[in-house]
Amino acid sequence: MGKMKKGFIFSLSSIMLVAIISTIIGMNASIERAKTELELTSLRVAIMNNYVSDFEDSYLENILYVSGKYMLGMLAENGVPAGKGFDDVFPQLLINGSYRQGSSLVAIGGSGAKSFNFFRNEIEPKLEEAGINIVDFDAELVEIRQDSPWTVELTVDFKYNLQDKNNVSAWDGSIRKKASISIIGLKNPEGNDVIVNDFKDGRWVENPNPLASSDQYMSFLTMLSGEGGYNINGICRQDSSNCGRCGNSCPAGQACIINPNNHYLGACQ
């Protein structure tokens, strides 16, 4: 009886020992799994953070520069569509690669037009391969101005929402970016009779020597817009009080006397 009792106790002790060992092994496995999952989570978060950092620091500005110069070049080459204004057409082209004409969309540059949406469509599958989904990614043109006689500056607000495919991390952000775009290499818009001699044969911008000042001569954006009026940020605007080179015609019987010190200014006499 004593031997049976001892044997029973030994067997029970063995079972308990095995159970404890199994529990410890299970706990260690759970800890390792948790540790592995934590490491994976940390890795996913790090990937997202690194991508967002690169995204904000360089990629968005590169998109803005390439899209902006491409669309300025397309408009310089083809002109602003009849009946449309530069301020209306350019923002649409920059973002969509097309502009609205009545109830229709008119594309410019074909399917390869380097618009913001073109680059979004290019990057989306590459991000998905890295396990990042684009929930939202939008852009809005805030300002376009003639920064200097040979430079156009674009300001765009970007908004984005990126999410890890495993819902480990997400990033919802917005940032304002600026890009200074050299117009050298772009076609001289038609109608310029002031600085045409500063352009290479074939009417392409070649000579980088700056003009006297961007408020004394028609800017690239002024020529591109084809509008009359006074100069705001390099673009002519309508103004009945100004009949200068960038102004309106005078009433019948009066002539526009141009200010010799500023070709934008003139008076009807």
Legacy VTK file of the C-alpha trace (Angstrom):
# vtk DataFile Version 3.0
C-alpha trace
ASCII
DATASET POLYDATA
POINTS 269 float
0.000 0.000 0.000
2.867 2.281 0.929
4.589 1.578 -2.369
1.389 2.238 -4.275
0.942 5.502 -2.392
4.513 6.526 -3.117
4.086 5.498 -6.724
0.883 7.513 -6.959
2.549 10.531 -5.404
5.513 10.133 -7.759
3.222 9.828 -10.750
1.215 12.857 -9.637
4.431 14.792 -9.061
5.634 13.798 -12.517
2.362 14.913 -14.079
2.496 18.205 -12.191
6.143 18.659 -13.199
5.299 17.957 -16.814
2.362 20.353 -16.563
4.570 23.037 -15.050
7.227 22.478 -17.688
4.554 22.559 -20.406
3.129 25.743 -18.920
6.574 27.333 -18.803
7.240 26.294 -22.389
3.842 27.646 -23.408
4.475 30.896 -21.557
7.899 31.230 -23.169
6.356 30.582 -26.576
3.683 33.192 -25.861
6.340 35.633 -24.702
8.387 34.943 -27.835
5.290 35.388 -30.004
4.445 38.609 -28.215
8.047 39.722 -28.535
8.039 38.844 -32.233
4.714 40.619 -32.779
6.014 43.640 -30.892
9.146 43.673 -33.010
7.071 43.351 -36.163
4.767 46.118 -34.991
7.757 48.318 -34.189
9.191 47.533 -37.610
5.922 48.418 -39.356
5.685 51.674 -37.419
9.313 52.476 -38.264
8.662 51.794 -41.953
5.655 54.118 -41.881
7.554 56.854 -40.042
10.519 56.652 -42.404
8.281 56.735 -45.430
6.250 59.704 -44.169
9.478 61.557 -43.391
10.802 61.025 -46.928
7.331 61.698 -48.298
7.148 65.122 -46.657
10.802 66.100 -46.978
11.381 65.479 -50.666
8.767 63.485 -52.565
5.915 66.024 -52.398
8.178 68.870 -53.460
9.477 66.791 -56.367
5.916 66.028 -57.463
5.084 69.730 -57.306
8.149 70.769 -59.294
7.752 68.196 -62.066
3.972 68.636 -62.378
4.239 72.416 -62.284
6.947 72.694 -64.925
5.267 70.114 -67.146
1.899 71.902 -67.120
3.432 75.362 -67.567
5.288 73.940 -70.557
2.124 72.410 -72.004
0.246 75.707 -71.722
3.184 77.649 -73.174
3.253 75.193 -76.075
-0.484 75.013 -76.727
-1.825 78.238 -75.237
-4.652 78.732 -72.773
-7.854 77.326 -74.347
-10.118 79.928 -75.933
-12.768 81.157 -73.556
-10.864 79.917 -70.510
-8.687 81.820 -68.057
-5.204 80.803 -66.937
-6.282 80.982 -63.284
-9.091 78.537 -64.010
-7.252 76.091 -66.270
-3.838 75.763 -64.635
-4.983 74.520 -61.182
-7.131 71.848 -62.858
-4.269 70.725 -65.084
-1.793 70.668 -62.212
-3.977 68.327 -60.168
-5.924 66.314 -62.745
-4.106 66.665 -66.061
-7.386 67.872 -67.564
-9.739 70.841 -67.356
-13.501 71.125 -67.495
-15.075 72.493 -70.665
-18.821 72.645 -70.083
-19.905 69.153 -69.091
-16.799 67.503 -70.578
-13.232 66.978 -69.376
-10.479 67.921 -71.812
-7.153 66.152 -71.228
-3.820 67.725 -72.091
-0.651 65.774 -72.759
-2.423 62.417 -73.037
-2.433 59.665 -70.409
1.196 60.385 -69.550
0.551 63.990 -68.522
2.641 64.598 -65.409
-0.153 65.809 -63.126
-0.504 65.241 -59.395
-2.980 62.415 -60.024
-0.537 60.813 -62.479
2.061 60.518 -59.719
-0.532 59.342 -57.211
-1.503 56.514 -59.553
2.183 55.716 -60.084
3.043 55.487 -56.400
-0.080 53.732 -55.100
0.788 50.167 -56.248
4.379 50.587 -55.036
3.134 51.568 -51.592
0.783 48.603 -51.529
3.771 46.326 -52.174
5.379 47.847 -49.073
2.202 47.222 -47.075
0.988 50.840 -47.044
-2.452 51.791 -48.320
-3.414 55.285 -49.478
-6.721 56.101 -47.798
-6.666 59.719 -48.970
-4.167 61.858 -50.885
-5.203 65.268 -52.240
-3.606 68.520 -53.311
-4.839 72.083 -53.746
-3.048 74.941 -55.489
-2.812 77.897 -53.100
-0.801 80.377 -55.165
1.185 80.788 -58.352
3.387 83.842 -58.719
6.279 85.149 -60.765
9.043 84.967 -58.172
11.601 86.523 -60.529
11.781 87.163 -64.277
12.993 83.585 -64.767
11.327 81.769 -61.892
7.713 80.828 -61.149
6.815 79.847 -57.594
4.010 77.400 -56.812
2.450 76.883 -53.385
0.315 73.770 -52.809
-1.418 72.288 -49.775
-1.130 68.488 -49.567
-3.387 66.307 -47.413
-2.857 62.584 -46.973
-4.003 59.601 -44.949
-1.751 56.531 -45.084
-2.526 53.257 -43.330
-0.565 50.078 -42.689
-2.236 47.070 -44.331
-2.359 45.282 -40.954
-3.821 48.342 -39.228
-0.678 48.503 -37.104
-0.086 52.191 -37.805
-1.605 55.082 -39.693
-0.649 58.638 -40.505
-3.075 61.460 -41.204
-1.295 64.662 -42.102
-1.213 67.887 -44.088
1.655 70.058 -45.225
2.214 73.135 -47.394
4.950 72.904 -50.002
6.551 75.448 -52.332
8.539 74.881 -55.492
10.537 77.438 -57.471
10.360 76.473 -61.132
12.823 77.804 -63.681
11.102 78.763 -66.932
14.344 78.247 -68.850
13.635 75.529 -71.377
9.952 76.416 -71.734
8.509 77.887 -74.892
7.981 81.629 -75.013
4.201 82.207 -74.918
2.859 83.853 -78.067
2.195 87.570 -78.114
5.375 88.700 -76.376
6.947 91.640 -78.188
9.089 92.848 -75.308
11.644 90.171 -74.495
11.456 87.979 -77.569
15.116 88.787 -78.298
16.051 87.127 -75.020
14.715 83.844 -76.363
16.511 81.370 -78.570
15.451 80.659 -82.151
12.334 78.551 -82.015
11.082 80.799 -79.220
12.454 78.709 -76.354
13.756 80.266 -73.170
17.534 80.128 -73.326
19.169 83.282 -71.980
19.059 83.277 -68.162
20.135 86.922 -67.870
17.418 88.592 -65.805
15.368 91.451 -67.162
15.576 94.860 -65.482
12.722 93.850 -63.192
9.596 91.751 -63.497
7.350 94.789 -63.009
8.820 96.679 -65.978
8.137 94.039 -68.588
5.541 91.400 -69.153
6.278 88.340 -67.046
6.109 84.786 -68.334
2.817 84.300 -66.473
1.424 87.523 -67.913
2.197 86.370 -71.427
0.846 82.931 -70.649
-2.398 84.305 -69.243
-2.945 86.633 -72.197
-4.956 88.939 -69.950
-4.858 92.727 -69.753
-4.668 94.692 -66.544
-2.216 95.501 -63.794
0.455 93.175 -62.423
-0.216 91.082 -59.290
2.380 88.434 -58.533
3.451 88.426 -62.143
-0.023 87.987 -63.669
-1.896 90.799 -65.415
-5.320 91.666 -64.010
-8.099 93.811 -65.438
-8.041 97.449 -64.363
-9.844 100.194 -66.255
-7.505 102.859 -64.830
-4.429 101.379 -66.490
-3.948 101.399 -70.250
-0.314 100.299 -70.258
1.257 97.451 -72.195
-0.503 95.133 -69.804
-3.699 97.180 -69.758
-6.981 97.938 -71.463
-7.614 99.973 -74.588
-8.659 103.602 -74.282
-12.090 104.981 -75.120
-12.721 106.163 -78.675
-10.906 109.398 -79.439
-8.222 108.896 -76.772
-4.726 107.448 -76.979
-2.757 105.506 -74.370
0.403 107.365 -73.378
2.861 104.803 -71.972
5.016 105.652 -68.975
8.622 105.417 -70.265
9.829 104.180 -66.861
7.267 101.422 -66.518
5.718 99.753 -69.545
2.840 98.531 -67.413
1.589 102.050 -66.724
-0.155 104.414 -69.078
-2.814 107.100 -69.167
-5.635 107.643 -71.650
-5.442 111.125 -73.171
LINES 1 270
269 0 1 2 3 4 5 6 7 8 9 10 11 12 13 14 15 16 17 18 19 20 21 22 23 24 25 26 27 28 29 30 31 32 33 34 35 36 37 38 39 40 41 42 43 44 45 46 47 48 49 50 51 52 53 54 55 56 57 58 59 60 61 62 63 64 65 66 67 68 69 70 71 72 73 74 75 76 77 78 79 80 81 82 83 84 85 86 87 88 89 90 91 92 93 94 95 96 97 98 99 100 101 102 103 104 105 106 107 108 109 110 111 112 113 114 115 116 117 118 119 120 121 122 123 124 125 126 127 128 129 130 131 132 133 134 135 136 137 138 139 140 141 142 143 144 145 146 147 148 149 150 151 152 153 154 155 156 157 158 159 160 161 162 163 164 165 166 167 168 169 170 171 172 173 174 175 176 177 178 179 180 181 182 183 184 185 186 187 188 189 190 191 192 193 194 195 196 197 198 199 200 201 202 203 204 205 206 207 208 209 210 211 212 213 214 215 216 217 218 219 220 221 222 223 224 225 226 227 228 229 230 231 232 233 234 235 236 237 238 239 240 241 242 243 244 245 246 247 248 249 250 251 252 253 254 255 256 257 258 259 260 261 262 263 264 265 266 267 268
